[in-house]
Amino acid sequence: MKILVTGKYEPDYNRNHVLLRGMEYLGSELIEYQYHKRDKRTKKRIKELAETCDFIFLPSFTHLDVPFVRRITDKFLVFDPLISRYLSKVFDYKTVWKYSPRALKNFLKDLRAFNKSDLILADTIAHKNYYVKKFGIDPEKIAIVRVGVHTGDFYPKVVERKLNQKIIIGFYGSFIPLHGIEIIIAAAKLLEKRNDLEFVIYGDGPGFSKIRDLTIKLELINTTLKGWVDYSALNDAINTMDICLGIFGESLKAELVIPNKIYHYAACQKPIITADTIGIKEIFEDGSNIILTKNDASSLSKYIESLADNPVLRSKIAKNAFELVSKQYNERMIASAFLQVVQKII
């Protein structure tokens, strides 16, 4: 198939990277037109490119581009929001009061993009149900396509261990409310007497200074904030971890998603502990290929200790997670699921 990929999108963002490179592997012809201005020149170019394509794909976070592209062409349009702007800003980041004009404005941006699309992607069933209930979208218009992982970028590596090296409890992220890093820090405090455990946190973002100040306040000596790590070095970083931590936020958004990091950890064959949510249980099974916990430090610390003291269980969880994700949710499988849905509808 010949596909026009357009909008103000980031080609290297994980969701986009998995889908686009997966489609290329499967033989699809992608015409990628990434623009920066919604002007007459852009309109003309999109119109020209759209005429030669089977359909148009607008990748993650291109909510504002959907109505713009729809005014240019009536070609079949697939939109992958990944998130709701309204849900993120009002209920996750909580930067917008839910009864304010700005909240309504974000709601309408979501709704307009959904209504102008011919097909909408959702990464989980829970996310699809949210779109249907909150925005009144016809469920037949929404297809489930998981986030998945590019297995050429994330895979197990043998890391040389030093004698008596501590067990590394690792996390990476952009320090947003979804992650609930405060709970990780609190769990580290509860486990500070365990001299065999070390917490290593990679990343940067809106909440970094708050977390840094918290580690100083608690006088944590078992936790290291590594700062930002480039995507190219992320696989190596994950492979140094013995136990990987997912998300522990308490927002509705946290309930709905399976974040990138979960797929990445699994593809690196690492045991994962994350919050017990509706979304995560759609493909993972507690005690088999993942460990699910309540969103509190006490529960998290107990599961960390349990895995740290049981290398056989760690190995079992990691192997099962790897088998699941590397076989069923790699870039080819994700792209194939996407193309099958579009072909069936078109």
C-alpha positions in Angstrom: 0.0 0.0 0.0 1.0 3.6 -0.6 0.5 5.7 2.5 0.9 9.5 3.0 2.2 10.1 6.5 1.8 13.8 7.4 1.3 16.3 10.2 3.5 18.0 12.8 4.7 14.7 14.1 7.9 13.2 15.5 9.1 10.3 13.4 11.4 9.0 16.1 8.8 9.0 18.9 8.4 5.4 20.0 4.8 4.9 18.8 5.4 6.4 15.4 8.8 4.7 15.1 7.3 1.3 15.7 4.4 1.7 13.2 6.3 3.5 10.4 9.4 1.2 10.4 7.1 -1.8 10.8 5.1 -0.8 7.7 8.3 -0.4 5.8 9.5 -3.8 6.7 6.2 -5.2 5.4 6.7 -3.5 2.1 4.4 -0.5 2.4 5.5 2.6 0.5 5.5 5.5 2.9 5.5 9.1 1.7 6.5 11.1 4.8 5.7 14.8 4.6 6.4 16.4 7.9 5.5 20.1 7.9 6.0 22.9 10.3 3.4 25.4 9.1 -0.2 25.0 8.2 0.0 27.4 5.2 -0.9 27.5 1.5 2.3 25.8 0.5 1.6 22.9 2.8 -1.9 22.6 1.6 -0.8 22.4 -2.0 1.8 19.8 -1.3 -0.6 17.6 0.8 -3.2 17.8 -2.0 -0.7 16.6 -4.6 0.7 13.8 -2.5 -2.7 12.6 -1.3 -3.9 12.0 -4.9 -1.4 9.2 -5.4 -1.9 7.4 -2.0 -4.3 4.8 -0.7 -4.9 6.6 2.6 -3.5 9.3 4.9 -2.0 8.5 8.3 -1.7 11.2 10.9 0.6 9.9 13.7 0.6 10.5 17.5 -0.3 14.0 18.9 -1.4 15.4 15.5 -4.8 16.4 16.9 -4.6 19.9 15.4 -3.5 18.6 12.0 -6.6 16.4 11.4 -9.1 19.2 10.6 -6.4 21.0 8.6 -5.8 17.9 6.4 -9.5 17.1 6.2 -10.2 20.5 4.6 -7.6 19.7 1.9 -8.7 16.2 0.8 -11.5 13.7 1.3 -9.0 10.8 1.1 -9.4 8.1 3.8 -7.8 9.5 7.0 -6.4 7.5 9.9 -5.6 9.4 13.1 -3.5 8.0 15.9 -4.1 10.4 18.9 -2.3 8.1 21.4 -3.7 10.3 24.2 -6.6 12.7 24.8 -5.4 16.3 25.2 -8.3 16.9 27.5 -7.5 13.9 29.7 -3.8 14.7 29.9 -4.0 18.4 30.7 -7.1 18.5 32.9 -6.8 15.2 34.8 -3.2 14.0 34.5 -1.0 17.2 34.6 -3.9 19.1 36.2 -2.7 22.3 34.7 -6.2 23.2 33.5 -9.2 23.5 35.7 -11.9 21.1 34.5 -14.6 23.7 34.5 -12.6 26.4 32.7 -12.8 27.6 29.1 -9.4 26.1 28.5 -10.7 22.7 29.5 -13.6 23.0 27.1 -11.2 24.1 24.4 -9.0 21.0 24.8 -12.1 18.8 24.8 -13.2 20.3 21.5 -9.8 19.9 20.0 -10.0 16.2 20.7 -13.6 16.0 19.5 -13.0 17.8 16.3 -10.0 15.6 15.4 -12.0 12.4 16.2 -15.0 13.6 14.1 -12.9 14.6 11.1 -11.1 11.2 11.0 -12.3 8.1 9.2 -10.5 5.7 11.5 -9.1 6.3 15.0 -6.4 4.1 16.7 -6.4 3.3 20.4 -3.6 1.5 22.1 -5.8 -0.3 24.6 -9.4 -1.4 24.9 -9.7 0.8 28.0 -8.6 3.8 26.0 -11.1 3.0 23.2 -13.9 2.7 25.8 -12.8 6.1 27.2 -13.1 7.7 23.7 -16.5 6.2 23.2 -17.9 7.2 26.6 -16.4 10.7 26.9 -16.6 11.9 23.3 -19.5 9.8 21.9 -17.4 8.2 19.2 -18.9 5.3 17.3 -16.9 2.2 18.6 -16.8 0.8 15.0 -14.7 3.8 14.1 -11.9 2.9 16.6 -9.4 0.1 16.1 -7.1 -1.3 18.8 -3.4 -1.2 17.7 -1.0 -1.8 20.6 2.1 0.4 21.1 4.6 -2.4 20.9 8.3 -2.2 20.6 11.0 -2.0 17.9 13.0 -5.2 18.6 15.9 -3.9 16.6 16.3 -1.1 19.2 15.4 -3.0 22.4 16.8 -6.5 23.0 18.7 -8.5 25.7 22.4 -7.9 26.2 24.8 -9.6 28.4 26.2 -7.0 30.9 29.3 -7.9 32.9 28.6 -7.8 36.6 31.2 -7.0 39.3 31.7 -9.2 42.3 29.1 -8.5 45.0 27.4 -6.0 42.7 24.1 -4.6 44.1 20.8 -5.5 42.6 19.8 -2.6 40.4 16.2 -1.4 40.7 15.7 0.7 37.5 13.3 3.2 36.0 13.4 5.6 33.1 10.9 8.3 32.2 10.1 12.0 31.6 9.0 12.8 35.1 5.3 13.4 34.4 2.4 12.7 36.8 1.6 9.4 35.0 4.8 7.9 36.3 4.2 8.4 40.0 8.0 8.6 40.7 7.3 9.9 44.3 6.1 6.3 45.1 9.4 4.9 43.8 11.3 7.3 46.0 9.2 6.5 49.0 9.8 2.8 48.4 13.5 3.4 48.2 13.4 5.0 51.6 11.6 2.0 53.1 14.4 -0.2 51.7 17.4 1.9 52.6 18.6 -0.6 55.1 19.0 -3.2 52.4 22.6 -2.7 51.4 22.2 -5.1 48.5 19.8 -2.8 46.6 20.4 0.3 44.5 17.8 2.5 42.8 18.8 4.0 39.5 16.5 6.5 37.8 17.0 7.8 34.3 15.3 10.8 32.7 14.3 14.4 33.0 11.2 16.4 32.7 8.6 18.6 34.5 8.8 16.9 37.8 12.6 16.3 37.9 13.4 19.1 40.4 10.7 18.0 42.7 12.0 14.4 42.8 15.6 15.7 43.2 14.5 17.8 46.2 12.7 14.9 47.7 15.7 12.6 47.5 17.7 15.3 49.3 15.1 15.8 51.9 14.9 12.1 52.6 18.7 11.8 52.6 18.5 8.9 50.3 21.9 7.1 49.8 20.5 4.2 47.8 19.1 6.2 44.9 20.8 7.8 42.0 19.2 10.3 39.5 21.1 9.7 36.3 19.4 12.5 34.2 18.5 12.3 30.6 19.7 9.3 28.5 19.5 9.4 24.7 17.3 7.0 22.9 20.3 5.4 21.3 21.7 4.6 24.8 18.4 3.5 26.4 18.8 -0.2 25.5 22.1 -0.3 27.2 20.7 1.5 30.3 17.8 -1.0 30.6 20.1 -3.9 30.3 22.0 -2.8 33.4 18.8 -3.1 35.5 17.9 -6.3 37.4 14.3 -5.2 38.2 12.4 -2.6 36.2 9.7 -0.3 37.5 6.8 0.9 35.4 4.2 3.5 36.3 2.5 4.3 39.6 0.4 7.4 38.9 -3.1 7.5 40.2 -4.9 9.3 37.4 -7.4 7.9 35.0 -4.8 8.1 32.2 -2.6 5.7 34.2 -5.4 3.3 34.3 -5.9 3.3 30.5 -2.4 3.0 29.0 0.4 0.5 28.6 3.4 2.8 28.5 6.4 2.5 26.1 8.7 1.5 29.0 6.8 -1.6 29.8 7.3 -2.9 26.2 10.9 -1.8 26.3 11.7 -3.6 29.6 10.0 -6.8 28.4 11.9 -6.7 25.1 15.1 -6.5 27.1 14.0 -9.6 29.1 13.7 -7.8 32.4 11.3 -8.6 35.3 8.8 -5.7 35.7 6.8 -4.3 38.6 4.1 -1.8 37.8 0.7 -0.6 39.1 -2.3 -2.9 38.8 -4.4 -1.1 36.1 -7.1 -2.0 33.7 -4.9 -1.3 30.7 -1.9 -3.4 31.7 -4.0 -6.5 32.4 -5.3 -6.5 28.8 -2.1 -8.3 27.7 0.0 -9.0 30.8 -0.8 -11.6 33.6 0.2 -10.9 37.2 2.6 -13.4 38.6 3.3 -14.9 35.1 5.0 -12.2 33.0 4.7 -9.2 35.3 4.2 -8.2 38.9 1.3 -5.9 39.7 1.1 -3.8 42.8 -1.0 -1.2 44.5 -0.1 2.4 44.0 1.7 2.8 47.4 5.3 2.6 48.6 4.7 -0.1 51.1 3.3 -2.5 48.5 5.9 -1.6 46.0 8.8 -2.1 48.4 7.4 -5.6 49.4 7.3 -6.7 45.8 10.8 -5.3 45.1 12.1 -7.3 48.1 10.3 -10.4 46.9 11.9 -10.3 43.5 15.3 -9.3 44.8 15.3 -12.3 47.1 14.1 -14.8 44.5 16.3 -14.9 41.3 14.3 -17.9 40.0 11.1 -15.9 40.0 12.9 -12.9 38.4 14.1 -15.1 35.6 10.6 -16.6 35.1 8.9 -13.3 34.9 11.5 -11.8 32.6 11.5 -14.8 30.2 7.7 -14.9 30.0 7.5 -11.1 29.4 10.2 -11.4 26.7 8.4 -14.2 24.9 5.1 -12.3 24.9 6.3 -9.0 23.7 9.1 -10.0 21.3 6.8 -12.4 19.4 3.4 -10.7 19.6 4.1 -7.0 19.9 7.2 -6.4 17.8 7.2 -3.8 15.0 6.1 -6.2 12.3 3.2 -7.5 14.3 2.0 -4.0 15.2 2.3 -2.7 11.7 0.5 -5.8 10.4 -2.4 -5.4 12.8 -2.7 -1.7 11.7 -2.6 -2.5 7.9 -5.1 -5.3 8.3 -7.6 -3.0 10.0 -7.2 -0.3 7.3 -7.4 -2.7 4.4 -10.6 -4.3 5.8 -12.3 -1.0 6.0 -11.1 0.5 2.8 
